[in-house]
Amino acid sequence: MEKGKEFAPLAVMARAGGEPAGGQVVSFYVDDPQGTGTDFQGGSPVMITTSSDGAGSTDVPLIAGESPGTVQIKVIADGAHTEFPLEVV
């Protein structure tokens, strides 16, 4: 993503025992060890609740910082977690 621009909303699909898990609170955190300045508008974390089909997405913009580098997005829900990188160019 180019500096200063908004990333697309981040989406999740929560499942438990292979079935959709509605009503799950999911937290999104930005880990920015390279100091890009990337964060959600208003800061991290952003929390959402999944719909009855287990789907959910952020409604707070994630803004690319002014410096290039990689940030890690950490996603946590009910003890489960994952993370993925996003690149600022």
PDB file of N, CA, C and O in Angstrom, chain B, residues numbered from 101:
ATOM      1  N   MET B 101       0.837  -1.162   0.000  1.00  0.00           N
ATOM      2  CA  MET B 101       0.000   0.000   0.000  1.00  0.00           C
ATOM      3  C   MET B 101       0.889   1.235   0.000  1.00  0.00           C
ATOM      4  O   MET B 101       1.937   1.253   0.645  1.00  0.00           O
ATOM      5  N   GLU B 102       0.474   2.253  -0.716  1.00  0.00           N
ATOM      6  CA  GLU B 102       1.225   3.500  -0.750  1.00  0.00           C
ATOM      7  C   GLU B 102       1.016   4.273   0.538  1.00  0.00           C
ATOM      8  O   GLU B 102      -0.060   4.228   1.135  1.00  0.00           O
ATOM      9  N   LYS B 103       2.058   4.985   0.963  1.00  0.00           N
ATOM     10  CA  LYS B 103       1.988   5.729   2.216  1.00  0.00           C
ATOM     11  C   LYS B 103       0.822   6.711   2.214  1.00  0.00           C
ATOM     12  O   LYS B 103       0.528   7.356   1.207  1.00  0.00           O
ATOM     13  N   GLY B 104       0.166   6.806   3.371  1.00  0.00           N
ATOM     14  CA  GLY B 104      -0.954   7.706   3.554  1.00  0.00           C
ATOM     15  C   GLY B 104      -2.293   7.205   3.034  1.00  0.00           C
ATOM     16  O   GLY B 104      -3.318   7.850   3.257  1.00  0.00           O
ATOM     17  N   LYS B 105      -2.307   6.087   2.356  1.00  0.00           N
ATOM     18  CA  LYS B 105      -3.553   5.540   1.783  1.00  0.00           C
ATOM     19  C   LYS B 105      -4.207   4.557   2.749  1.00  0.00           C
ATOM     20  O   LYS B 105      -3.560   4.025   3.650  1.00  0.00           O
ATOM     21  N   GLU B 106      -5.508   4.326   2.541  1.00  0.00           N
ATOM     22  CA  GLU B 106      -6.249   3.353   3.353  1.00  0.00           C
ATOM     23  C   GLU B 106      -6.142   1.964   2.746  1.00  0.00           C
ATOM     24  O   GLU B 106      -6.302   1.782   1.539  1.00  0.00           O
ATOM     25  N   PHE B 107      -5.870   0.993   3.598  1.00  0.00           N
ATOM     26  CA  PHE B 107      -5.964  -0.404   3.175  1.00  0.00           C
ATOM     27  C   PHE B 107      -7.445  -0.762   3.059  1.00  0.00           C
ATOM     28  O   PHE B 107      -8.294  -0.091   3.646  1.00  0.00           O
ATOM     29  N   ALA B 108      -7.750  -1.800   2.315  1.00  0.00           N
ATOM     30  CA  ALA B 108      -9.116  -2.325   2.262  1.00  0.00           C
ATOM     31  C   ALA B 108      -9.479  -2.854   3.653  1.00  0.00           C
ATOM     32  O   ALA B 108      -8.586  -3.215   4.421  1.00  0.00           O
ATOM     33  N   PRO B 109     -10.771  -2.905   3.991  1.00  0.00           N
ATOM     34  CA  PRO B 109     -11.160  -3.479   5.288  1.00  0.00           C
ATOM     35  C   PRO B 109     -10.581  -4.890   5.445  1.00  0.00           C
ATOM     36  O   PRO B 109     -10.504  -5.652   4.481  1.00  0.00           O
ATOM     37  N   LEU B 110     -10.181  -5.219   6.663  1.00  0.00           N
ATOM     38  CA  LEU B 110      -9.653  -6.547   6.966  1.00  0.00           C
ATOM     39  C   LEU B 110     -10.819  -7.449   7.347  1.00  0.00           C
ATOM     40  O   LEU B 110     -11.656  -7.069   8.166  1.00  0.00           O
ATOM     41  N   ALA B 111     -10.879  -8.633   6.764  1.00  0.00           N
ATOM     42  CA  ALA B 111     -12.018  -9.533   6.960  1.00  0.00           C
ATOM     43  C   ALA B 111     -11.582 -10.839   7.604  1.00  0.00           C
ATOM     44  O   ALA B 111     -10.460 -11.303   7.404  1.00  0.00           O
ATOM     45  N   VAL B 112     -12.498 -11.431   8.390  1.00  0.00           N
ATOM     46  CA  VAL B 112     -12.268 -12.729   9.020  1.00  0.00           C
ATOM     47  C   VAL B 112     -13.489 -13.612   8.837  1.00  0.00           C
ATOM     48  O   VAL B 112     -14.596 -13.141   8.578  1.00  0.00           O
ATOM     49  N   MET B 113     -13.249 -14.915   8.980  1.00  0.00           N
ATOM     50  CA  MET B 113     -14.321 -15.898   9.009  1.00  0.00           C
ATOM     51  C   MET B 113     -14.059 -16.761  10.231  1.00  0.00           C
ATOM     52  O   MET B 113     -13.125 -17.563  10.236  1.00  0.00           O
ATOM     53  N   ALA B 114     -14.877 -16.603  11.269  1.00  0.00           N
ATOM     54  CA  ALA B 114     -14.692 -17.362  12.510  1.00  0.00           C
ATOM     55  C   ALA B 114     -15.445 -18.684  12.420  1.00  0.00           C
ATOM     56  O   ALA B 114     -16.602 -18.733  12.002  1.00  0.00           O
ATOM     57  N   ARG B 115     -14.760 -19.759  12.823  1.00  0.00           N
ATOM     58  CA  ARG B 115     -15.367 -21.090  12.818  1.00  0.00           C
ATOM     59  C   ARG B 115     -15.007 -21.780  14.123  1.00  0.00           C
ATOM     60  O   ARG B 115     -13.939 -21.555  14.692  1.00  0.00           O
ATOM     61  N   ALA B 116     -15.915 -22.618  14.580  1.00  0.00           N
ATOM     62  CA  ALA B 116     -15.680 -23.451  15.764  1.00  0.00           C
ATOM     63  C   ALA B 116     -16.210 -24.839  15.450  1.00  0.00           C
ATOM     64  O   ALA B 116     -17.386 -24.999  15.123  1.00  0.00           O
ATOM     65  N   GLY B 117     -15.362 -25.826  15.546  1.00  0.00           N
ATOM     66  CA  GLY B 117     -15.777 -27.185  15.221  1.00  0.00           C
ATOM     67  C   GLY B 117     -16.233 -27.330  13.783  1.00  0.00           C
ATOM     68  O   GLY B 117     -17.092 -28.159  13.483  1.00  0.00           O
ATOM     69  N   GLY B 118     -15.660 -26.523  12.884  1.00  0.00           N
ATOM     70  CA  GLY B 118     -16.017 -26.585  11.472  1.00  0.00           C
ATOM     71  C   GLY B 118     -17.278 -25.818  11.109  1.00  0.00           C
ATOM     72  O   GLY B 118     -17.643 -25.758   9.935  1.00  0.00           O
ATOM     73  N   GLU B 119     -17.947 -25.231  12.089  1.00  0.00           N
ATOM     74  CA  GLU B 119     -19.189 -24.482  11.849  1.00  0.00           C
ATOM     75  C   GLU B 119     -18.938 -22.987  12.028  1.00  0.00           C
ATOM     76  O   GLU B 119     -18.040 -22.598  12.775  1.00  0.00           O
ATOM     77  N   PRO B 120     -19.730 -22.138  11.346  1.00  0.00           N
ATOM     78  CA  PRO B 120     -19.602 -20.696  11.534  1.00  0.00           C
ATOM     79  C   PRO B 120     -19.800 -20.326  13.004  1.00  0.00           C
ATOM     80  O   PRO B 120     -20.675 -20.865  13.680  1.00  0.00           O
ATOM     81  N   ALA B 121     -18.975 -19.400  13.484  1.00  0.00           N
ATOM     82  CA  ALA B 121     -19.042 -18.969  14.881  1.00  0.00           C
ATOM     83  C   ALA B 121     -19.468 -17.504  14.936  1.00  0.00           C
ATOM     84  O   ALA B 121     -18.639 -16.596  14.892  1.00  0.00           O
ATOM     85  N   GLY B 122     -20.764 -17.301  15.031  1.00  0.00           N
ATOM     86  CA  GLY B 122     -21.302 -15.956  15.147  1.00  0.00           C
ATOM     87  C   GLY B 122     -21.138 -15.422  16.554  1.00  0.00           C
ATOM     88  O   GLY B 122     -21.022 -16.186  17.513  1.00  0.00           O
ATOM     89  N   GLY B 123     -21.129 -14.102  16.670  1.00  0.00           N
ATOM     90  CA  GLY B 123     -21.059 -13.460  17.976  1.00  0.00           C
ATOM     91  C   GLY B 123     -19.680 -13.480  18.613  1.00  0.00           C
ATOM     92  O   GLY B 123     -19.548 -13.204  19.805  1.00  0.00           O
ATOM     93  N   GLN B 124     -18.648 -13.802  17.837  1.00  0.00           N
ATOM     94  CA  GLN B 124     -17.280 -13.823  18.359  1.00  0.00           C
ATOM     95  C   GLN B 124     -16.677 -12.419  18.315  1.00  0.00           C
ATOM     96  O   GLN B 124     -16.773 -11.729  17.300  1.00  0.00           O
ATOM     97  N   VAL B 125     -16.061 -12.005  19.409  1.00  0.00           N
ATOM     98  CA  VAL B 125     -15.342 -10.738  19.431  1.00  0.00           C
ATOM     99  C   VAL B 125     -13.940 -10.996  18.899  1.00  0.00           C
ATOM    100  O   VAL B 125     -13.217 -11.855  19.405  1.00  0.00           O
ATOM    101  N   VAL B 126     -13.571 -10.244  17.877  1.00  0.00           N
ATOM    102  CA  VAL B 126     -12.277 -10.400  17.215  1.00  0.00           C
ATOM    103  C   VAL B 126     -11.517  -9.081  17.349  1.00  0.00           C
ATOM    104  O   VAL B 126     -12.061  -8.014  17.065  1.00  0.00           O
ATOM    105  N   SER B 127     -10.260  -9.157  17.783  1.00  0.00           N
ATOM    106  CA  SER B 127      -9.423  -7.968  17.949  1.00  0.00           C
ATOM    107  C   SER B 127      -8.318  -7.962  16.902  1.00  0.00           C
ATOM    108  O   SER B 127      -7.673  -8.982  16.663  1.00  0.00           O
ATOM    109  N   PHE B 128      -8.105  -6.807  16.281  1.00  0.00           N
ATOM    110  CA  PHE B 128      -7.056  -6.606  15.293  1.00  0.00           C
ATOM    111  C   PHE B 128      -6.030  -5.637  15.880  1.00  0.00           C
ATOM    112  O   PHE B 128      -6.382  -4.533  16.294  1.00  0.00           O
ATOM    113  N   TYR B 129      -4.768  -6.047  15.916  1.00  0.00           N
ATOM    114  CA  TYR B 129      -3.678  -5.228  16.430  1.00  0.00           C
ATOM    115  C   TYR B 129      -2.666  -4.991  15.323  1.00  0.00           C
ATOM    116  O   TYR B 129      -2.450  -5.863  14.482  1.00  0.00           O
ATOM    117  N   VAL B 130      -2.045  -3.817  15.314  1.00  0.00           N
ATOM    118  CA  VAL B 130      -0.960  -3.522  14.381  1.00  0.00           C
ATOM    119  C   VAL B 130       0.355  -3.587  15.141  1.00  0.00           C
ATOM    120  O   VAL B 130       0.541  -2.873  16.127  1.00  0.00           O
ATOM    121  N   ASP B 131       1.275  -4.444  14.684  1.00  0.00           N
ATOM    122  CA  ASP B 131       2.631  -4.509  15.216  1.00  0.00           C
ATOM    123  C   ASP B 131       3.526  -3.874  14.156  1.00  0.00           C
ATOM    124  O   ASP B 131       3.631  -4.386  13.041  1.00  0.00           O
ATOM    125  N   ASP B 132       4.168  -2.765  14.502  1.00  0.00           N
ATOM    126  CA  ASP B 132       4.920  -1.959  13.542  1.00  0.00           C
ATOM    127  C   ASP B 132       6.388  -1.831  13.959  1.00  0.00           C
ATOM    128  O   ASP B 132       6.841  -0.729  14.270  1.00  0.00           O
ATOM    129  N   PRO B 133       7.143  -2.950  13.971  1.00  0.00           N
ATOM    130  CA  PRO B 133       8.525  -2.894  14.449  1.00  0.00           C
ATOM    131  C   PRO B 133       9.461  -2.075  13.560  1.00  0.00           C
ATOM    132  O   PRO B 133      10.516  -1.639  14.020  1.00  0.00           O
ATOM    133  N   GLN B 134       9.092  -1.860  12.294  1.00  0.00           N
ATOM    134  CA  GLN B 134       9.942  -1.083  11.391  1.00  0.00           C
ATOM    135  C   GLN B 134       9.613   0.409  11.437  1.00  0.00           C
ATOM    136  O   GLN B 134      10.240   1.200  10.731  1.00  0.00           O
ATOM    137  N   GLY B 135       8.641   0.802  12.257  1.00  0.00           N
ATOM    138  CA  GLY B 135       8.315   2.213  12.428  1.00  0.00           C
ATOM    139  C   GLY B 135       7.733   2.890  11.205  1.00  0.00           C
ATOM    140  O   GLY B 135       8.085   4.028  10.895  1.00  0.00           O
ATOM    141  N   THR B 136       6.841   2.195  10.505  1.00  0.00           N
ATOM    142  CA  THR B 136       6.232   2.795   9.314  1.00  0.00           C
ATOM    143  C   THR B 136       5.214   3.876   9.664  1.00  0.00           C
ATOM    144  O   THR B 136       4.936   4.756   8.850  1.00  0.00           O
ATOM    145  N   GLY B 137       4.662   3.814  10.865  1.00  0.00           N
ATOM    146  CA  GLY B 137       3.602   4.746  11.256  1.00  0.00           C
ATOM    147  C   GLY B 137       2.216   4.249  10.889  1.00  0.00           C
ATOM    148  O   GLY B 137       1.235   4.975  11.050  1.00  0.00           O
ATOM    149  N   THR B 138       2.122   3.025  10.401  1.00  0.00           N
ATOM    150  CA  THR B 138       0.838   2.444  10.001  1.00  0.00           C
ATOM    151  C   THR B 138       0.015   2.092  11.232  1.00  0.00           C
ATOM    152  O   THR B 138       0.528   1.494  12.178  1.00  0.00           O
ATOM    153  N   ASP B 139      -1.269   2.466  11.221  1.00  0.00           N
ATOM    154  CA  ASP B 139      -2.160   2.104  12.327  1.00  0.00           C
ATOM    155  C   ASP B 139      -3.598   2.355  11.898  1.00  0.00           C
ATOM    156  O   ASP B 139      -3.874   3.000  10.886  1.00  0.00           O
ATOM    157  N   PHE B 140      -4.492   1.822  12.705  1.00  0.00           N
ATOM    158  CA  PHE B 140      -5.906   2.113  12.500  1.00  0.00           C
ATOM    159  C   PHE B 140      -6.164   3.555  12.904  1.00  0.00           C
ATOM    160  O   PHE B 140      -5.522   4.079  13.814  1.00  0.00           O
ATOM    161  N   GLN B 141      -7.106   4.193  12.223  1.00  0.00           N
ATOM    162  CA  GLN B 141      -7.512   5.540  12.612  1.00  0.00           C
ATOM    163  C   GLN B 141      -8.000   5.477  14.054  1.00  0.00           C
ATOM    164  O   GLN B 141      -8.931   4.728  14.354  1.00  0.00           O
ATOM    165  N   GLY B 142      -7.396   6.240  14.942  1.00  0.00           N
ATOM    166  CA  GLY B 142      -7.760   6.203  16.347  1.00  0.00           C
ATOM    167  C   GLY B 142      -6.938   5.220  17.150  1.00  0.00           C
ATOM    168  O   GLY B 142      -7.057   5.179  18.375  1.00  0.00           O
ATOM    169  N   GLY B 143      -6.100   4.420  16.489  1.00  0.00           N
ATOM    170  CA  GLY B 143      -5.203   3.504  17.191  1.00  0.00           C
ATOM    171  C   GLY B 143      -5.686   2.070  17.236  1.00  0.00           C
ATOM    172  O   GLY B 143      -6.808   1.746  16.848  1.00  0.00           O
ATOM    173  N   SER B 144      -4.807   1.240  17.717  1.00  0.00           N
ATOM    174  CA  SER B 144      -4.999  -0.202  17.788  1.00  0.00           C
ATOM    175  C   SER B 144      -5.251  -0.589  19.245  1.00  0.00           C
ATOM    176  O   SER B 144      -4.670   0.049  20.123  1.00  0.00           O
ATOM    177  N   PRO B 145      -6.059  -1.566  19.556  1.00  0.00           N
ATOM    178  CA  PRO B 145      -6.713  -2.515  18.664  1.00  0.00           C
ATOM    179  C   PRO B 145      -8.066  -1.996  18.161  1.00  0.00           C
ATOM    180  O   PRO B 145      -8.651  -1.058  18.704  1.00  0.00           O
ATOM    181  N   VAL B 146      -8.523  -2.650  17.106  1.00  0.00           N
ATOM    182  CA  VAL B 146      -9.889  -2.474  16.607  1.00  0.00           C
ATOM    183  C   VAL B 146     -10.603  -3.780  16.886  1.00  0.00           C
ATOM    184  O   VAL B 146     -10.091  -4.854  16.570  1.00  0.00           O
ATOM    185  N   MET B 147     -11.795  -3.689  17.482  1.00  0.00           N
ATOM    186  CA  MET B 147     -12.558  -4.894  17.822  1.00  0.00           C
ATOM    187  C   MET B 147     -13.859  -4.926  17.027  1.00  0.00           C
ATOM    188  O   MET B 147     -14.531  -3.909  16.858  1.00  0.00           O
ATOM    189  N   ILE B 148     -14.197  -6.123  16.541  1.00  0.00           N
ATOM    190  CA  ILE B 148     -15.450  -6.339  15.825  1.00  0.00           C
ATOM    191  C   ILE B 148     -16.145  -7.553  16.428  1.00  0.00           C
ATOM    192  O   ILE B 148     -15.541  -8.295  17.203  1.00  0.00           O
ATOM    193  N   THR B 149     -17.402  -7.756  16.080  1.00  0.00           N
ATOM    194  CA  THR B 149     -18.152  -8.951  16.457  1.00  0.00           C
ATOM    195  C   THR B 149     -18.641  -9.612  15.179  1.00  0.00           C
ATOM    196  O   THR B 149     -19.229  -8.952  14.322  1.00  0.00           O
ATOM    197  N   THR B 150     -18.400 -10.912  15.047  1.00  0.00           N
ATOM    198  CA  THR B 150     -18.801 -11.616  13.831  1.00  0.00           C
ATOM    199  C   THR B 150     -20.317 -11.763  13.756  1.00  0.00           C
ATOM    200  O   THR B 150     -21.002 -11.851  14.775  1.00  0.00           O
ATOM    201  N   SER B 151     -20.818 -11.786  12.533  1.00  0.00           N
ATOM    202  CA  SER B 151     -22.250 -11.986  12.298  1.00  0.00           C
ATOM    203  C   SER B 151     -22.599 -13.466  12.485  1.00  0.00           C
ATOM    204  O   SER B 151     -21.715 -14.280  12.752  1.00  0.00           O
ATOM    205  N   SER B 152     -23.851 -13.809  12.350  1.00  0.00           N
ATOM    206  CA  SER B 152     -24.304 -15.182  12.588  1.00  0.00           C
ATOM    207  C   SER B 152     -23.626 -16.204  11.673  1.00  0.00           C
ATOM    208  O   SER B 152     -23.540 -17.383  12.017  1.00  0.00           O
ATOM    209  N   ASP B 153     -23.144 -15.754  10.504  1.00  0.00           N
ATOM    210  CA  ASP B 153     -22.455 -16.682   9.596  1.00  0.00           C
ATOM    211  C   ASP B 153     -20.949 -16.734   9.845  1.00  0.00           C
ATOM    212  O   ASP B 153     -20.212 -17.344   9.071  1.00  0.00           O
ATOM    213  N   GLY B 154     -20.487 -16.087  10.936  1.00  0.00           N
ATOM    214  CA  GLY B 154     -19.081 -16.115  11.308  1.00  0.00           C
ATOM    215  C   GLY B 154     -18.222 -15.066  10.627  1.00  0.00           C
ATOM    216  O   GLY B 154     -17.030 -14.960  10.916  1.00  0.00           O
ATOM    217  N   ALA B 155     -18.809 -14.287   9.726  1.00  0.00           N
ATOM    218  CA  ALA B 155     -18.049 -13.288   8.977  1.00  0.00           C
ATOM    219  C   ALA B 155     -17.974 -11.970   9.738  1.00  0.00           C
ATOM    220  O   ALA B 155     -18.863 -11.629  10.519  1.00  0.00           O
ATOM    221  N   GLY B 156     -16.906 -11.249   9.496  1.00  0.00           N
ATOM    222  CA  GLY B 156     -16.761  -9.924  10.069  1.00  0.00           C
ATOM    223  C   GLY B 156     -15.642  -9.177   9.384  1.00  0.00           C
ATOM    224  O   GLY B 156     -14.729  -9.788   8.830  1.00  0.00           O
ATOM    225  N   SER B 157     -15.706  -7.847   9.417  1.00  0.00           N
ATOM    226  CA  SER B 157     -14.634  -7.037   8.844  1.00  0.00           C
ATOM    227  C   SER B 157     -14.519  -5.728   9.610  1.00  0.00           C
ATOM    228  O   SER B 157     -15.462  -5.273  10.257  1.00  0.00           O
ATOM    229  N   THR B 158     -13.334  -5.140   9.514  1.00  0.00           N
ATOM    230  CA  THR B 158     -13.083  -3.882  10.203  1.00  0.00           C
ATOM    231  C   THR B 158     -13.856  -2.762   9.530  1.00  0.00           C
ATOM    232  O   THR B 158     -14.004  -2.738   8.309  1.00  0.00           O
ATOM    233  N   ASP B 159     -14.345  -1.836  10.342  1.00  0.00           N
ATOM    234  CA  ASP B 159     -15.022  -0.662   9.800  1.00  0.00           C
ATOM    235  C   ASP B 159     -14.252   0.617  10.121  1.00  0.00           C
ATOM    236  O   ASP B 159     -14.693   1.720   9.797  1.00  0.00           O
ATOM    237  N   VAL B 160     -13.096   0.452  10.762  1.00  0.00           N
ATOM    238  CA  VAL B 160     -12.208   1.571  11.061  1.00  0.00           C
ATOM    239  C   VAL B 160     -11.067   1.510  10.049  1.00  0.00           C
ATOM    240  O   VAL B 160     -10.461   0.451   9.881  1.00  0.00           O
ATOM    241  N   PRO B 161     -10.756   2.624   9.365  1.00  0.00           N
ATOM    242  CA  PRO B 161      -9.702   2.577   8.349  1.00  0.00           C
ATOM    243  C   PRO B 161      -8.326   2.248   8.927  1.00  0.00           C
ATOM    244  O   PRO B 161      -7.950   2.735   9.993  1.00  0.00           O
ATOM    245  N   LEU B 162      -7.585   1.413   8.201  1.00  0.00           N
ATOM    246  CA  LEU B 162      -6.183   1.133   8.479  1.00  0.00           C
ATOM    247  C   LEU B 162      -5.398   2.001   7.506  1.00  0.00           C
ATOM    248  O   LEU B 162      -5.505   1.831   6.291  1.00  0.00           O
ATOM    249  N   ILE B 163      -4.601   2.942   8.043  1.00  0.00           N
ATOM    250  CA  ILE B 163      -3.901   3.933   7.231  1.00  0.00           C
ATOM    251  C   ILE B 163      -2.421   3.578   7.135  1.00  0.00           C
ATOM    252  O   ILE B 163      -1.753   3.385   8.151  1.00  0.00           O
ATOM    253  N   ALA B 164      -1.914   3.493   5.902  1.00  0.00           N
ATOM    254  CA  ALA B 164      -0.487   3.234   5.689  1.00  0.00           C
ATOM    255  C   ALA B 164       0.317   4.422   6.196  1.00  0.00           C
ATOM    256  O   ALA B 164      -0.033   5.573   5.936  1.00  0.00           O
ATOM    257  N   GLY B 165       1.395   4.139   6.919  1.00  0.00           N
ATOM    258  CA  GLY B 165       2.248   5.181   7.469  1.00  0.00           C
ATOM    259  C   GLY B 165       3.086   5.870   6.403  1.00  0.00           C
ATOM    260  O   GLY B 165       2.979   5.566   5.215  1.00  0.00           O
ATOM    261  N   GLU B 166       3.920   6.802   6.846  1.00  0.00           N
ATOM    262  CA  GLU B 166       4.737   7.609   5.943  1.00  0.00           C
ATOM    263  C   GLU B 166       6.056   6.951   5.555  1.00  0.00           C
ATOM    264  O   GLU B 166       6.707   7.402   4.612  1.00  0.00           O
ATOM    265  N   SER B 167       6.468   5.897   6.260  1.00  0.00           N
ATOM    266  CA  SER B 167       7.735   5.237   5.963  1.00  0.00           C
ATOM    267  C   SER B 167       7.486   3.844   5.396  1.00  0.00           C
ATOM    268  O   SER B 167       6.559   3.160   5.830  1.00  0.00           O
ATOM    269  N   PRO B 168       8.301   3.412   4.431  1.00  0.00           N
ATOM    270  CA  PRO B 168       8.132   2.069   3.876  1.00  0.00           C
ATOM    271  C   PRO B 168       8.545   0.995   4.871  1.00  0.00           C
ATOM    272  O   PRO B 168       9.368   1.230   5.755  1.00  0.00           O
ATOM    273  N   GLY B 169       7.968  -0.172   4.714  1.00  0.00           N
ATOM    274  CA  GLY B 169       8.304  -1.309   5.557  1.00  0.00           C
ATOM    275  C   GLY B 169       7.135  -2.256   5.691  1.00  0.00           C
ATOM    276  O   GLY B 169       6.102  -2.087   5.043  1.00  0.00           O
ATOM    277  N   THR B 170       7.307  -3.260   6.541  1.00  0.00           N
ATOM    278  CA  THR B 170       6.297  -4.289   6.748  1.00  0.00           C
ATOM    279  C   THR B 170       5.720  -4.176   8.149  1.00  0.00           C
ATOM    280  O   THR B 170       6.459  -4.002   9.118  1.00  0.00           O
ATOM    281  N   VAL B 171       4.406  -4.274   8.255  1.00  0.00           N
ATOM    282  CA  VAL B 171       3.731  -4.356   9.551  1.00  0.00           C
ATOM    283  C   VAL B 171       3.084  -5.729   9.662  1.00  0.00           C
ATOM    284  O   VAL B 171       2.738  -6.344   8.653  1.00  0.00           O
ATOM    285  N   GLN B 172       2.925  -6.202  10.878  1.00  0.00           N
ATOM    286  CA  GLN B 172       2.227  -7.458  11.127  1.00  0.00           C
ATOM    287  C   GLN B 172       0.849  -7.118  11.710  1.00  0.00           C
ATOM    288  O   GLN B 172       0.748  -6.333  12.653  1.00  0.00           O
ATOM    289  N   ILE B 173      -0.186  -7.697  11.158  1.00  0.00           N
ATOM    290  CA  ILE B 173      -1.529  -7.568  11.704  1.00  0.00           C
ATOM    291  C   ILE B 173      -1.780  -8.816  12.531  1.00  0.00           C
ATOM    292  O   ILE B 173      -1.723  -9.933  12.018  1.00  0.00           O
ATOM    293  N   LYS B 174      -2.057  -8.622  13.804  1.00  0.00           N
ATOM    294  CA  LYS B 174      -2.340  -9.740  14.706  1.00  0.00           C
ATOM    295  C   LYS B 174      -3.836  -9.767  14.974  1.00  0.00           C
ATOM    296  O   LYS B 174      -4.442  -8.750  15.312  1.00  0.00           O
ATOM    297  N   VAL B 175      -4.422 -10.955  14.817  1.00  0.00           N
ATOM    298  CA  VAL B 175      -5.866 -11.140  14.964  1.00  0.00           C
ATOM    299  C   VAL B 175      -6.098 -12.163  16.071  1.00  0.00           C
ATOM    300  O   VAL B 175      -5.565 -13.272  16.029  1.00  0.00           O
ATOM    301  N   ILE B 176      -6.902 -11.775  17.066  1.00  0.00           N
ATOM    302  CA  ILE B 176      -7.135 -12.645  18.222  1.00  0.00           C
ATOM    303  C   ILE B 176      -8.635 -12.752  18.477  1.00  0.00           C
ATOM    304  O   ILE B 176      -9.350 -11.750  18.467  1.00  0.00           O
ATOM    305  N   ALA B 177      -9.108 -13.995  18.710  1.00  0.00           N
ATOM    306  CA  ALA B 177     -10.521 -14.241  19.012  1.00  0.00           C
ATOM    307  C   ALA B 177     -10.639 -15.482  19.886  1.00  0.00           C
ATOM    308  O   ALA B 177     -10.251 -16.573  19.469  1.00  0.00           O
ATOM    309  N   ASP B 178     -11.163 -15.326  21.078  1.00  0.00           N
ATOM    310  CA  ASP B 178     -11.482 -16.448  21.956  1.00  0.00           C
ATOM    311  C   ASP B 178     -10.345 -17.460  22.064  1.00  0.00           C
ATOM    312  O   ASP B 178     -10.569 -18.665  21.951  1.00  0.00           O
ATOM    313  N   GLY B 179      -9.131 -16.971  22.283  1.00  0.00           N
ATOM    314  CA  GLY B 179      -7.988 -17.858  22.453  1.00  0.00           C
ATOM    315  C   GLY B 179      -7.294 -18.248  21.163  1.00  0.00           C
ATOM    316  O   GLY B 179      -6.148 -18.696  21.204  1.00  0.00           O
ATOM    317  N   ALA B 180      -7.940 -18.096  20.028  1.00  0.00           N
ATOM    318  CA  ALA B 180      -7.318 -18.396  18.736  1.00  0.00           C
ATOM    319  C   ALA B 180      -6.647 -17.125  18.219  1.00  0.00           C
ATOM    320  O   ALA B 180      -7.090 -16.014  18.511  1.00  0.00           O
ATOM    321  N   HIS B 181      -5.573 -17.301  17.450  1.00  0.00           N
ATOM    322  CA  HIS B 181      -4.906 -16.131  16.902  1.00  0.00           C
ATOM    323  C   HIS B 181      -4.196 -16.478  15.595  1.00  0.00           C
ATOM    324  O   HIS B 181      -3.861 -17.631  15.324  1.00  0.00           O
ATOM    325  N   THR B 182      -3.986 -15.445  14.811  1.00  0.00           N
ATOM    326  CA  THR B 182      -3.212 -15.555  13.582  1.00  0.00           C
ATOM    327  C   THR B 182      -2.591 -14.201  13.327  1.00  0.00           C
ATOM    328  O   THR B 182      -2.951 -13.215  13.971  1.00  0.00           O
ATOM    329  N   GLU B 183      -1.674 -14.147  12.405  1.00  0.00           N
ATOM    330  CA  GLU B 183      -1.105 -12.875  11.994  1.00  0.00           C
ATOM    331  C   GLU B 183      -0.699 -12.952  10.538  1.00  0.00           C
ATOM    332  O   GLU B 183      -0.467 -14.032   9.994  1.00  0.00           O
ATOM    333  N   PHE B 184      -0.617 -11.772   9.910  1.00  0.00           N
ATOM    334  CA  PHE B 184      -0.206 -11.708   8.514  1.00  0.00           C
ATOM    335  C   PHE B 184       0.468 -10.362   8.271  1.00  0.00           C
ATOM    336  O   PHE B 184       0.169  -9.382   8.952  1.00  0.00           O
ATOM    337  N   PRO B 185       1.387 -10.315   7.292  1.00  0.00           N
ATOM    338  CA  PRO B 185       2.104  -9.084   7.000  1.00  0.00           C
ATOM    339  C   PRO B 185       1.365  -8.215   5.977  1.00  0.00           C
ATOM    340  O   PRO B 185       0.645  -8.715   5.112  1.00  0.00           O
ATOM    341  N   LEU B 186       1.567  -6.905   6.105  1.00  0.00           N
ATOM    342  CA  LEU B 186       1.134  -5.940   5.092  1.00  0.00           C
ATOM    343  C   LEU B 186       2.337  -5.048   4.787  1.00  0.00           C
ATOM    344  O   LEU B 186       3.108  -4.706   5.684  1.00  0.00           O
ATOM    345  N   GLU B 187       2.488  -4.683   3.542  1.00  0.00           N
ATOM    346  CA  GLU B 187       3.644  -3.911   3.099  1.00  0.00           C
ATOM    347  C   GLU B 187       3.252  -2.473   2.782  1.00  0.00           C
ATOM    348  O   GLU B 187       2.253  -2.222   2.108  1.00  0.00           O
ATOM    349  N   VAL B 188       4.059  -1.528   3.282  1.00  0.00           N
ATOM    350  CA  VAL B 188       3.906  -0.112   2.972  1.00  0.00           C
ATOM    351  C   VAL B 188       5.052   0.252   2.035  1.00  0.00           C
ATOM    352  O   VAL B 188       6.217   0.008   2.348  1.00  0.00           O
ATOM    353  N   VAL B 189       4.719   0.839   0.878  1.00  0.00           N
ATOM    354  CA  VAL B 189       5.760   1.207  -0.105  1.00  0.00           C
ATOM    355  C   VAL B 189       5.799   2.703  -0.324  1.00  0.00           C
ATOM    356  O   VAL B 189       6.608   3.190  -1.113  1.00  0.00           O
TER     357      VAL B 189
END
